[in-house]
Amino acid sequence: MKEYNEQYVWRSPNHWKNIIHTAALPGMIVSFILAFFYLAWWLLLKRPQFRTTLDGIVVLIFIILGVLFYLAKRYLGETMDYTFSAGDFTIDKVLDESRRVRVAAFSMEKTELFAPVSHARYQGLVNDASVKKIDGYLEETAQLYFVLTKGAEGRELIVFQPNEEMVQLLAASNPEVSEV
């Protein structure tokens, strides 16, 4: 049995998302530079009697555009990283190809159930208030699987979108709980 596997999951390609993600960094830089220079001009060079509320609104619009470009760059470039190594499985969210956030980690030895979300017990577990729900996927349209495991804070329901190779590897690592 294979002891290690790694899988990256990207959002489905979308033309407009790609354009926005590509234009986000230059747009953010230009917006903040324009806001800075417009504010400097407004405060230092423009006579006080000619200052208007519209000038403040223009600066505010530039700042808001810069923040929106920043958020677009950060969240449109996210991927999920699934890593399986010697019975341990980790799910990390990679934001903007530079920052990694741990979403979930579990050992297949402590797993109670591993199955697709079409499994009969899934809906009952989702509605159970005592089970902590963790989303480890990017798109609901993908083939999703779930793991019910015992975490540090009680039972956890982790939903993710592994590829076929990862599904087979997880199922083989603990066949007693696998219903794939």
C-alpha positions as a Markdown table, in Angstrom:
| # | Residue | x | y | z |
|---|---|---|---|---|
| 1 | Met | 0.0 | 0.0 | 0.0 |
| 2 | Lys | 1.2 | 3.5 | -0.8 |
| 3 | Glu | 2.2 | 5.5 | 2.3 |
| 4 | Tyr | 2.1 | 9.0 | 0.9 |
| 5 | Asn | -0.1 | 11.0 | -1.5 |
| 6 | Glu | -0.7 | 14.7 | -2.1 |
| 7 | Gln | -3.5 | 16.4 | -4.0 |
| 8 | Tyr | -4.1 | 20.0 | -4.9 |
| 9 | Val | -7.6 | 21.1 | -5.7 |
| 10 | Trp | -8.3 | 24.4 | -7.6 |
| 11 | Arg | -11.5 | 26.1 | -8.4 |
| 12 | Ser | -13.0 | 25.3 | -11.8 |
| 13 | Pro | -11.5 | 27.7 | -14.4 |
| 14 | Asn | -13.7 | 30.7 | -15.0 |
| 15 | His | -12.7 | 33.4 | -17.5 |
| 16 | Trp | -13.9 | 36.3 | -15.4 |
| 17 | Lys | -12.4 | 35.0 | -12.2 |
| 18 | Asn | -9.0 | 34.6 | -14.0 |
| 19 | Ile | -9.2 | 38.2 | -15.3 |
| 20 | Ile | -10.1 | 39.6 | -11.9 |
| 21 | His | -7.4 | 37.6 | -10.2 |
| 22 | Thr | -4.7 | 38.7 | -12.7 |
| 23 | Ala | -5.8 | 42.4 | -12.5 |
| 24 | Ala | -6.2 | 42.5 | -8.8 |
| 25 | Leu | -2.6 | 43.3 | -7.8 |
| 26 | Pro | -2.0 | 46.1 | -10.3 |
| 27 | Gly | -5.5 | 47.5 | -9.5 |
| 28 | Met | -4.8 | 47.5 | -5.8 |
| 29 | Ile | -1.5 | 49.3 | -6.3 |
| 30 | Val | -2.9 | 51.9 | -8.6 |
| 31 | Ser | -6.0 | 52.5 | -6.3 |
| 32 | Phe | -3.8 | 53.1 | -3.2 |
| 33 | Ile | -1.4 | 55.3 | -5.1 |
| 34 | Leu | -4.2 | 57.4 | -6.6 |
| 35 | Ala | -5.8 | 57.7 | -3.1 |
| 36 | Phe | -2.5 | 58.8 | -1.6 |
| 37 | Phe | -1.7 | 61.4 | -4.2 |
| 38 | Tyr | -5.3 | 62.7 | -4.4 |
| 39 | Leu | -5.4 | 63.0 | -0.6 |
| 40 | Ala | -2.0 | 64.8 | -0.6 |
| 41 | Trp | -3.1 | 67.2 | -3.3 |
| 42 | Trp | -6.4 | 67.8 | -1.5 |
| 43 | Leu | -4.7 | 68.5 | 1.9 |
| 44 | Leu | -1.5 | 70.4 | 0.8 |
| 45 | Leu | -2.2 | 72.1 | -2.5 |
| 46 | Lys | -5.9 | 72.8 | -2.7 |
| 47 | Arg | -7.1 | 76.0 | -1.1 |
| 48 | Pro | -9.4 | 75.3 | 1.9 |
| 49 | Gln | -12.3 | 77.3 | 0.4 |
| 50 | Phe | -12.3 | 75.0 | -2.6 |
| 51 | Arg | -12.3 | 71.7 | -0.7 |
| 52 | Thr | -15.6 | 69.9 | -1.0 |
| 53 | Thr | -17.2 | 66.7 | 0.3 |
| 54 | Leu | -16.8 | 65.3 | -3.2 |
| 55 | Asp | -13.0 | 65.3 | -2.8 |
| 56 | Gly | -13.3 | 63.1 | 0.3 |
| 57 | Ile | -15.7 | 60.8 | -1.5 |
| 58 | Val | -13.2 | 60.3 | -4.3 |
| 59 | Val | -10.4 | 59.4 | -1.9 |
| 60 | Leu | -12.8 | 57.0 | -0.1 |
| 61 | Ile | -13.8 | 55.4 | -3.5 |
| 62 | Phe | -10.1 | 54.8 | -4.3 |
| 63 | Ile | -9.5 | 53.2 | -0.9 |
| 64 | Ile | -12.6 | 51.0 | -1.2 |
| 65 | Leu | -11.5 | 49.9 | -4.7 |
| 66 | Gly | -8.0 | 49.0 | -3.3 |
| 67 | Val | -9.5 | 46.9 | -0.6 |
| 68 | Leu | -11.8 | 45.1 | -3.0 |
| 69 | Phe | -8.9 | 44.3 | -5.3 |
| 70 | Tyr | -7.0 | 43.0 | -2.3 |
| 71 | Leu | -9.9 | 40.7 | -1.3 |
| 72 | Ala | -10.3 | 39.5 | -4.9 |
| 73 | Lys | -6.7 | 38.6 | -5.1 |
| 74 | Arg | -6.7 | 36.8 | -1.8 |
| 75 | Tyr | -9.8 | 34.7 | -2.2 |
| 76 | Leu | -10.0 | 34.0 | -5.9 |
| 77 | Gly | -6.5 | 32.4 | -5.7 |
| 78 | Glu | -7.3 | 29.8 | -3.1 |
| 79 | Thr | -6.6 | 26.1 | -3.4 |
| 80 | Met | -7.0 | 23.1 | -1.2 |
| 81 | Asp | -4.1 | 20.8 | -0.4 |
| 82 | Tyr | -4.8 | 17.3 | 0.8 |
| 83 | Thr | -1.9 | 15.3 | 2.2 |
| 84 | Phe | -2.0 | 11.6 | 3.3 |
| 85 | Ser | 1.1 | 10.3 | 5.0 |
| 86 | Ala | 1.3 | 7.0 | 7.1 |
| 87 | Gly | -2.3 | 7.1 | 8.1 |
| 88 | Asp | -2.5 | 10.8 | 8.9 |
| 89 | Phe | -4.6 | 13.1 | 6.6 |
| 90 | Thr | -4.3 | 16.9 | 6.5 |
| 91 | Ile | -6.4 | 19.5 | 4.7 |
| 92 | Asp | -4.8 | 22.9 | 4.2 |
| 93 | Lys | -6.3 | 25.9 | 2.4 |
| 94 | Val | -3.6 | 27.8 | 0.4 |
| 95 | Leu | -4.5 | 31.5 | 0.0 |
| 96 | Asp | -3.0 | 33.5 | -2.9 |
| 97 | Glu | -0.3 | 30.9 | -3.3 |
| 98 | Ser | 1.6 | 32.2 | -0.3 |
| 99 | Arg | -0.3 | 31.6 | 3.0 |
| 100 | Arg | -1.3 | 28.1 | 4.2 |
| 101 | Val | -4.1 | 27.7 | 6.7 |
| 102 | Arg | -4.8 | 24.3 | 8.4 |
| 103 | Val | -8.4 | 23.4 | 7.9 |
| 104 | Ala | -8.4 | 19.9 | 9.4 |
| 105 | Ala | -6.1 | 17.0 | 10.4 |
| 106 | Phe | -7.0 | 13.6 | 11.5 |
| 107 | Ser | -5.7 | 10.0 | 11.8 |
| 108 | Met | -7.5 | 7.3 | 9.9 |
| 109 | Glu | -7.2 | 5.1 | 13.1 |
| 110 | Lys | -9.6 | 7.5 | 14.9 |
| 111 | Thr | -12.1 | 7.6 | 12.0 |
| 112 | Glu | -15.6 | 6.3 | 12.6 |
| 113 | Leu | -16.8 | 6.5 | 9.0 |
| 114 | Phe | -15.5 | 7.4 | 5.5 |
| 115 | Ala | -18.1 | 7.6 | 2.7 |
| 116 | Pro | -19.5 | 9.8 | -0.1 |
| 117 | Val | -21.9 | 12.6 | 0.9 |
| 118 | Ser | -24.7 | 10.5 | -0.7 |
| 119 | His | -24.4 | 8.0 | 2.2 |
| 120 | Ala | -27.5 | 7.5 | 4.3 |
| 121 | Arg | -26.0 | 8.7 | 7.5 |
| 122 | Tyr | -24.6 | 12.0 | 6.1 |
| 123 | Gln | -27.8 | 14.1 | 6.4 |
| 124 | Gly | -28.3 | 13.0 | 10.0 |
| 125 | Leu | -24.7 | 13.9 | 10.9 |
| 126 | Val | -25.1 | 17.3 | 9.3 |
| 127 | Asn | -28.2 | 18.0 | 11.4 |
| 128 | Asp | -26.6 | 16.7 | 14.6 |
| 129 | Ala | -25.6 | 19.7 | 16.8 |
| 130 | Ser | -23.0 | 17.8 | 18.8 |
| 131 | Val | -20.9 | 17.2 | 15.6 |
| 132 | Lys | -18.6 | 19.9 | 14.5 |
| 133 | Lys | -18.8 | 20.5 | 10.7 |
| 134 | Ile | -15.6 | 21.4 | 8.8 |
| 135 | Asp | -15.7 | 22.3 | 5.1 |
| 136 | Gly | -12.5 | 21.2 | 3.3 |
| 137 | Tyr | -13.7 | 21.7 | -0.3 |
| 138 | Leu | -14.0 | 24.6 | -2.8 |
| 139 | Glu | -17.0 | 23.7 | -4.9 |
| 140 | Glu | -20.2 | 21.9 | -3.9 |
| 141 | Thr | -20.6 | 20.6 | -7.5 |
| 142 | Ala | -17.6 | 18.2 | -7.1 |
| 143 | Gln | -17.8 | 14.6 | -5.9 |
| 144 | Leu | -17.6 | 15.2 | -2.1 |
| 145 | Tyr | -16.7 | 12.7 | 0.6 |
| 146 | Phe | -16.9 | 12.9 | 4.4 |
| 147 | Val | -15.1 | 11.6 | 7.3 |
| 148 | Leu | -16.5 | 11.3 | 10.8 |
| 149 | Thr | -13.7 | 11.3 | 13.3 |
| 150 | Lys | -13.0 | 11.9 | 16.9 |
| 151 | Gly | -11.2 | 15.2 | 17.4 |
| 152 | Ala | -9.9 | 17.0 | 20.4 |
| 153 | Glu | -13.2 | 18.8 | 20.9 |
| 154 | Gly | -15.5 | 15.8 | 20.2 |
| 155 | Arg | -16.8 | 14.3 | 17.0 |
| 156 | Glu | -16.0 | 16.1 | 13.7 |
| 157 | Leu | -17.6 | 15.8 | 10.3 |
| 158 | Ile | -15.0 | 16.8 | 7.6 |
| 159 | Val | -16.3 | 17.2 | 4.1 |
| 160 | Phe | -13.7 | 17.3 | 1.2 |
| 161 | Gln | -13.3 | 16.5 | -2.5 |
| 162 | Pro | -10.5 | 13.9 | -3.0 |
| 163 | Asn | -9.6 | 12.4 | -6.4 |
| 164 | Glu | -10.1 | 8.7 | -7.0 |
| 165 | Glu | -6.5 | 7.8 | -6.0 |
| 166 | Met | -6.9 | 9.5 | -2.7 |
| 167 | Val | -10.3 | 7.8 | -2.1 |
| 168 | Gln | -8.7 | 4.4 | -2.7 |
| 169 | Leu | -5.8 | 5.2 | -0.4 |
| 170 | Leu | -8.0 | 6.4 | 2.4 |
| 171 | Ala | -10.3 | 3.4 | 2.0 |
| 172 | Ala | -7.4 | 1.0 | 2.1 |
| 173 | Ser | -5.8 | 2.6 | 5.2 |
| 174 | Asn | -8.9 | 1.7 | 7.3 |
| 175 | Pro | -11.2 | -0.7 | 5.5 |
| 176 | Glu | -13.4 | -1.3 | 8.6 |
| 177 | Val | -14.9 | 2.2 | 8.5 |
| 178 | Ser | -14.8 | 2.7 | 4.7 |
| 179 | Glu | -18.1 | 2.6 | 2.9 |
| 180 | Val | -16.9 | 3.6 | -0.6 |
